[in-house]
Amino acid sequence: MKVILKADIKGVGKKDDVINASDGYVRNFLFPKNLAVEANSDNLSKLKAKQDSNAFKKSQEKEEAQKIADKLSKIILKIKVKSGANGKIFGGVSSKEIAENLDCQYQIKIDKKKIDLKDTIKTLGVFNVEIKLFEGVIGKVKVDVISQ
């Protein structure tokens, strides 16, 4: 019997997959636990509409991420920090500070977890920082760490 899964089931399939399962498994396990619905024409058309809607949303989000990536490539983010005589910073510049400065200076809100910073920046200078905005969309921003 063909059914559409409503949830991920280990060893069977993922949510919204159309699978072919034995009649007993479907009647005795999937239907009573509300884990699947019959794959009739009505349910298949609903699934198709849902998948089309998700694909459209994803493409819109990717376009937005691409616009933000284009903005970021033109930005030189200046961060003022206290530093010692030899150019060493007291503390360091973390991804949290980069996200806060992007929001304050350019009104671009980015989650600090998306900023790909291997280590905190501990010296003065210009650094290229990658920001993972979306699947396959990576923005690059130049961070200029200057002394106060």
Phi, psi and omega in degrees: 000135179273132179222160175251124182284138178264348181210163175289131177232119183300130179083353182246305180169178181261168179303140179070011172280145173260118183237163176250113182237160180292151183301318181295318179298318181293309183292323187266340183237304187291311181293313181298326180270005178058041180262351182206160173232156180295142183271065176271177186297323180296311180292325178293323179291324175296318179297317179298316179297319179295317179294321177296318179297316178296321179295320179295315178300318181296319180293323177296316179296323179293320177298316178300316180297323179294321177297317179295321179298320178295319177298315184297326182294338181266356186265138166244106184277119180263125178237121180268131180222161174279136182221161178274185184293326185267015177088006177277144182266142172281112184091241180172167178258117182258175178296330178296316180293323178296316179297317179296317180291325175298320179291315182292313187277325187235003181054040175249112182270120179226135178291135183298337180289339181277346181279122185268086181244115183297309179226165174292148179282125186241005178227163177284154178137186181255131182231142174268126182239132178266142178233121180276104185272323183200173177301115178083359179243112180240124177264147178238133179231142176269128180250118179258108181267116183238157181279149179285000000 
